[in-house]
Amino acid sequence: MEDTIIYLIRHAETVDENGIRNTNEDSQMINEKEILSVHGEEQSRRLSENIELNNIDVIWSSSYTRAKATAKYIANTNNLPINLDSNLSERKLGNLEELGEFMKDKSTRDPSQEQLLDREFKTSDGESAEDTKQRMTKFFDRILKEYEGKKIAVISHRRFNKIFLIKLV
């Protein structure tokens, strides 16, 4: 039996859109629609030329625009469709006021980093790091069974990779 290989890939560089981030429903939608920068498009194209990513059996991506835009080059190189799964989405940080209260006496200015340290904290409309880990684990458990012995590319987000890699260590 061949080994199952998963390439966990973070989307390429995005266009800076005035720092609007995952703070409420409106900015959540903006976050989901962020596009790649010109440099990000070039990063994605070069990534698809990596010999390791030739002959991939299946491609999975977050439904966020920047992840799909990164995946499209790998899909084109391998002549494969891009499979989307909501379990690959970036963690929703949630309500701006509640998040600000949480961050008031924190040493860093990065809410995502602080929420990694406090794995159970979440705002009323957000997710905790633990919630995110649970949905990612569900996704990976399923694809490891379904694609045993295959080469799988998974395109997602930086925080996603950090949370999931915690489980692997």
VMD Tcl script that draws the C-alpha trace (Angstrom):
set ca {
  {0.00 0.00 0.00}
  {1.30 3.44 -0.94}
  {1.56 6.25 1.58}
  {-1.06 8.95 1.60}
  {0.60 12.32 1.04}
  {-1.10 15.59 1.95}
  {0.40 18.88 0.82}
  {-0.95 21.53 3.19}
  {-0.63 24.84 1.31}
  {-1.36 28.35 2.51}
  {-2.92 30.66 -0.08}
  {-0.58 33.12 -1.79}
  {-0.19 36.82 -0.94}
  {-3.35 38.92 -1.00}
  {-4.03 42.52 -1.91}
  {-4.00 44.83 1.12}
  {-7.57 46.06 1.59}
  {-7.13 48.67 4.34}
  {-6.72 46.05 7.06}
  {-10.39 45.05 7.14}
  {-10.49 41.69 8.81}
  {-12.69 39.08 10.37}
  {-14.48 41.27 12.98}
  {-18.20 41.04 12.19}
  {-20.49 39.63 9.52}
  {-19.86 42.46 7.06}
  {-16.08 42.27 7.33}
  {-16.30 38.46 7.38}
  {-17.78 38.61 3.89}
  {-15.08 41.06 2.82}
  {-12.46 38.70 4.25}
  {-13.87 35.78 2.27}
  {-13.65 37.76 -0.97}
  {-10.05 39.03 -0.65}
  {-8.15 38.53 -3.89}
  {-4.53 37.68 -4.61}
  {-2.08 40.45 -5.34}
  {-0.14 40.42 -8.61}
  {2.77 38.96 -6.63}
  {0.38 36.35 -5.14}
  {-0.74 35.29 -8.61}
  {2.93 34.84 -9.57}
  {3.62 32.89 -6.35}
  {0.73 30.56 -7.19}
  {1.90 30.02 -10.75}
  {5.45 29.18 -9.58}
  {4.08 26.88 -6.87}
  {2.18 24.90 -9.50}
  {5.47 24.23 -11.29}
  {6.89 22.46 -8.22}
  {7.64 18.85 -9.20}
  {6.15 17.63 -5.89}
  {2.77 19.01 -6.94}
  {2.71 17.21 -10.28}
  {0.50 14.14 -10.48}
  {-1.73 15.16 -7.59}
  {-4.78 12.92 -7.32}
  {-7.18 15.41 -5.74}
  {-7.29 19.09 -4.79}
  {-9.27 20.50 -1.87}
  {-9.60 24.20 -1.11}
  {-11.27 26.62 1.21}
  {-14.11 28.42 -0.55}
  {-12.42 31.77 0.11}
  {-11.48 33.55 -3.10}
  {-7.74 33.75 -2.30}
  {-7.50 30.01 -1.60}
  {-9.35 29.11 -4.81}
  {-7.15 31.52 -6.76}
  {-4.05 29.75 -5.42}
  {-5.52 26.30 -6.12}
  {-6.45 27.11 -9.73}
  {-2.83 26.91 -10.90}
  {-2.27 23.49 -9.31}
  {-5.62 22.36 -10.73}
  {-4.64 23.54 -14.20}
  {-1.24 21.82 -14.07}
  {-2.85 18.53 -12.98}
  {-6.02 18.88 -15.11}
  {-8.20 18.44 -12.01}
  {-11.26 20.19 -10.58}
  {-11.02 22.04 -7.28}
  {-13.09 20.47 -4.50}
  {-14.41 22.97 -1.93}
  {-15.15 22.29 1.72}
  {-16.37 24.78 4.33}
  {-14.33 22.95 6.97}
  {-11.23 24.50 5.34}
  {-12.43 28.07 5.91}
  {-10.45 30.49 8.00}
  {-11.42 30.74 11.66}
  {-14.11 33.35 12.24}
  {-12.88 35.77 14.89}
  {-16.33 37.29 15.37}
  {-17.74 40.38 17.10}
  {-15.41 43.41 17.10}
  {-16.46 44.77 20.53}
  {-16.10 41.41 22.28}
  {-12.78 40.80 20.56}
  {-11.56 44.26 21.63}
  {-12.51 43.47 25.24}
  {-10.61 40.17 25.04}
  {-7.54 41.95 23.60}
  {-7.53 44.84 26.14}
  {-4.69 43.58 28.34}
  {-2.97 41.20 25.92}
  {0.72 41.58 25.16}
  {0.38 41.06 21.40}
  {-1.82 43.02 19.01}
  {-2.77 39.88 17.07}
  {-6.21 38.49 18.03}
  {-5.60 35.25 16.14}
  {-2.36 34.59 18.03}
  {-4.01 35.34 21.37}
  {-6.88 33.00 20.53}
  {-4.37 30.24 19.78}
  {-3.04 30.68 23.32}
  {-6.55 30.66 24.82}
  {-7.96 27.77 22.78}
  {-11.48 27.98 24.27}
  {-12.12 31.74 23.90}
  {-14.62 32.84 21.28}
  {-16.91 35.78 20.72}
  {-20.67 35.26 20.53}
  {-20.54 34.97 16.73}
  {-17.02 33.61 16.36}
  {-15.14 30.35 16.71}
  {-12.59 29.25 19.25}
  {-9.30 27.71 18.18}
  {-10.67 24.44 19.56}
  {-13.84 24.72 17.42}
  {-11.68 25.27 14.36}
  {-9.45 22.31 15.22}
  {-12.54 20.08 15.55}
  {-13.88 20.95 12.09}
  {-10.44 20.56 10.53}
  {-9.98 17.19 12.18}
  {-13.36 16.09 10.79}
  {-12.23 17.09 7.29}
  {-8.83 15.37 7.49}
  {-10.24 12.19 9.04}
  {-12.64 11.94 6.10}
  {-10.14 12.58 3.32}
  {-7.53 10.26 4.85}
  {-10.07 7.43 4.62}
  {-11.49 8.41 1.24}
  {-8.15 9.02 -0.51}
  {-5.91 6.43 1.11}
  {-2.67 6.02 -0.86}
  {-3.27 9.22 -2.86}
  {-1.47 12.58 -3.24}
  {-3.74 15.35 -1.95}
  {-3.26 19.12 -2.17}
  {-5.14 21.11 0.47}
  {-5.16 24.89 0.06}
  {-6.24 26.84 3.10}
  {-5.14 29.64 5.43}
  {-2.18 30.43 7.67}
  {-4.04 30.20 10.99}
  {-5.71 27.00 9.82}
  {-2.31 25.43 9.22}
  {-1.03 26.50 12.65}
  {-4.07 25.12 14.45}
  {-4.04 21.83 12.60}
  {-0.28 21.35 12.91}
  {-0.68 21.59 16.67}
  {-2.68 18.34 16.41}
  {0.05 16.63 14.39}
  {2.91 17.39 16.79}
}
mol new
graphics top color blue
foreach p $ca { graphics top sphere $p radius 0.5 }
foreach p [lrange $ca 0 end-1] q [lrange $ca 1 end] { graphics top cylinder $p $q radius 0.2 }
display resetview
